[in-house]
């Protein structure tokens, strides 16, 4: 089985507009699909690929190219690590915000609703708190908020109350126990979609994904050269909204700021007004591409 099949691979590569002598960053190495292609297009250029996942680090060893450097770090530390490599400016940054299919396919990582295993979900299993800790220690109000905002779960309030009642009897440690604990909230016939939303909410919380994304986007705008490209693919509306707002306004909330002459103060300019979505063919071949939205911006 293929380790991870990137969504809209060609569209992402085209959007980066790769120069053979340019410096590029793939902030989400994953299975290395994008990085492999980017590295192959470089002659004297350099590619730095970030991932905090130890499995990704193993995969990175398969790319044998003098242009390629793997950086085991969270992309929220983009500037810090580029500085370590004495990189001040880059020509392009790519972020594919999906969880790699490999992570979903490994039961012990706890990302997937299909297997039983520890309720973990950490992108870096060596740091942070696992999902079981969120489920067992967060207040009912906190859980309600997470499921409502991050998962867009319709009965988030009831779900939070049920979790708190169930964990009082006995701590919830595994995926099987969690699914059992919330079975009364799970709508019949829509189990998969519901569980996907619930798991997504936990994953975002466990990995502090939205805050990390904001920090990465702000740093990306700083390190891109004028004319450099930012290419971001997101898979749910919360991420897409942050990316869209940052490209349009240079901030995540509120209106764009203007200078004394009425010119907008923002670092990026959208290359395409609407997000790019997967082709009919890709939709047929790869179900994960259904929710993907690709946005491209250029540094002003």
C-alpha positions, 0 to 999 in steps of 0.5 A: 500500500502506498504510504500517503497519496497527496491530494491535488499534487500537480496543482500544488506543484504548479502553484509553487511556480518552482525555480530550479535555483530557488529555496522552498519549504514544505511545512507538512512533509507527511509521506513525502509525496510533495517533497519528492517532486519539489526536490526533483525540480531543483538544481542548485536550489534547496528544499527544507521539509518540516514534520514533527512525526517520527514516521515522517522522519523515517519516510524522509530517508527515502529521498536521496537528493542534495537539495533536500533537508528534513527538519523534525519540528512543528511548522509553528517554529518555521522561522526559528529552524530556517534561521538555524539553517541560515535561511532568511528568505524563501521562494515558496512555502507549501502546506498540506494540512491533511492528516496523512493517510498513513497516520489514519491507517495505524491503529496505535496512533488513535486517529481513526475511528475504524480501529481500536487502540489508545485514544491518542491523536498526537502528531508528535507522540513524544510530546503534549497530552493525548486525547484521552486526557482531554476526554477525561479531564476537561470540564463539560463547558470546555468539551462543549466548546471544542466539539461545537467549534472544532467539530461543528457537532450539532449536539455538542452540549449533550455529547459533552454531558454524556462524556462527563457522566460516562467518565465518572464511572470509569476513565475512557482510555481507548477508541473502543471505550470512547465510541461506546461511551458516546454511542447514545449521542451518535445518530443512527445511519450517520455514525461515520460522519458524526464520529469523523467530526468528533475525532476531528475536534479532538485532534485539533485540540490535542495538537493545537492545530489552529493556533499553530496554523496562525503562527505558521502563516504569519511567519510564512508571510515574513520569510517569503521573498517579494513574488514568493508563493504561499500554497495552502491546502486545507480540508475543513472550513475552520482552517480554510477560513483562517487561510482565506482571511490571512491572504485577504486581510493580513489578519485572521479576524476583523477588517484589513488595515489601511495606511494614510493613503487608503492603501491596504496593509497586507503582506499577500495577494491572492493569485486565484480569487476562488480556491482550487478544488479537485478534478472530477477524475481525482474525486473518483480516485481519492475520496479525501480530495472531496473536502480539499481547498487549495489557496495560492497567494503571492508576497507583495 
